[in-house]
Amino acid sequence: MVRVLFVCMGNICRSPTAQGVFRKLIEDEEMTDQIEIDSAGTHAYHVGHEPDQRAQECALRRGIDISSLRGRRVDDQDFETFDYILAMDRENFEDLRMHSPEHHEHKIRLFLDYAPHLKTSEVPDPYYGGNRGFDKVIDMVEQASIGLLESIIKEKDL
């Protein structure tokens, strides 16, 4: 089983969107028995909260229901459990590296490393913007999800 964790700051916008998009992708590819996914935040601002309503609406327009997800904070066990720990931006990447045991740092990457054609390394935080920001995020997440799945298949020989 390959385990993937998507991480943003509060776990109510970007990372649950990535979890939902990637879950749909692996369902479509019939790989749910090979890949486990979750999301978390580096901060505890929204623990127990459902994803931002705008993120839910944007995802639903693409046939992805993230309403059952609940915010949680990254914990020490996550560094042991997950094979891929994917940060949405550099700030969260650095926060993860600072808290990770050294022998697990290799698991932490920027999510957009899997979509180099986008020519940016960060998924922007849409929280304080309008609805268009959520559409931009999900577009980026869809592209990176495809690249991530291709990489997992190649690296893990699935």
N, C-alpha and C positions, 0 to 999 in steps of 0.2 A: 504494500500500500504506500503510495506517495502522498505526502501531506503538504498542503499549501496554505499559508496564512497571509492574508492581505491586511496591511496596516496603514491607517491614517491617524490623524490626531484624536478625533472624538468618536470614531466608529459609527457615524450616522449618515455620512454622505459618500465619500469616495470608496472606502474599503467595503461597506456592504454592497455597494453597486458592483464592485469588482467581484465579490463573492457570488452575487446573483448572476452576473454575466458569465463568469467562468463555470458556475454550476450548470447553467443552461447548455453551454458548449460541451461539457463532458457528458451531459445527458444525451444530447444530440449525437455524440460520437459513441454512445453506449460504453462509457468508461467509468461509470460511477462506482464500480466494484474495484477500481484500480487507483482512483484519486479521491482523496478526502480534502475538503476545503473548509475554511473558517475565516473570520475577520475579527480584528480587534483595534483598539486605539492605544496610542501611547499615553494618553491622559484619561482621567476618570470622569470627565465632564458629563458624559451621557450614559453611564453604566445603567443597563436595564431599559433604556429607551429604545423605541423603534426607530428605524431610519427616518431621516428628514422627509417630510411629506412630499417635497418637490423631487427628491431622489426616487421615492416610491412611484410617483406619477410618471416620471421620465422612464423608469424601468418598465412600468406596466404598458406604456405605449409601444414597447418593443417585445411585449409578451413575457416579461420577467417579473415575477412577484417576489419582492423582498420584504413584504410586510411582517412576516413571522420572525425576522432577524431581530436580535436585541444587542445593544451596545455592551461591550465589555472591554476591559483593559488588558493589555498584554501582561502576562505573568511569567515568572521564571521558568515554569514547566514548558511554556511554548517553545523556548529555545531547544529543549530536548525533543519535544514531540514533532515539530515541523521540519520538513526537508527544505522548504522554500519559504522564506520570510520576506515578503515583498512590500517595501515602503512606497508610498505614493509621492513623496517628495524628499528632498535632502535633509530637511530638519528632522523628520521622523526617522530617516535612515540613520542619521547621527545619534539620535536618541536611542534607537535600537542597538546600535553598536556599543554605545556607552554602557548599556545594561546587560549586554550579552556576555556570557562566559567566552573567553578568547577562543576556545576550541569549537565554538558554534558560529563565529563571525562570518565564516564563508557562506553560510546559508542566507545571509542578509543581502538583498540587492534592491535596486530601484526597479519598480514594476515596469517602467517604460524602457528599461534595457531590452525588453522583448519586443519593442516596436521602434527600432532605430530610424526607420523611414519617417517617423513623425518629427525628427530633428529637435526634440526637447527631452529633457530627462525627468520632468516633473508633471504629475497630474495636478492641475490647479485646484485649489479649494473653492468650490462654488457656494459655500455657505452664505457669504455676505453679498453675493451677486443675485442676479435675476435668474429666471428659468433657462435662459440660453446657456448659462454656465453649466447646468446639469446635462444639457444635450451635448455640449462639448466634452464633458467628462466621460459620458457613456460612449461617445465615439472613440475616444482615446483608449478607454478600457477594453472595448471590443477588439481593437487592433492588437493591443498588448496581450490579450487573452489568447488570441490565435497564435501569436509568436511563442507565448509561454507553453501552450499545449504542444506545439511542434518541438520545442526544446526538451520538454519532459519526455516525450516519446523517444526522442533521439538519445538523451542522456541515460534514461532508465530502461531503454530497450523494450518499450511496451508495444 
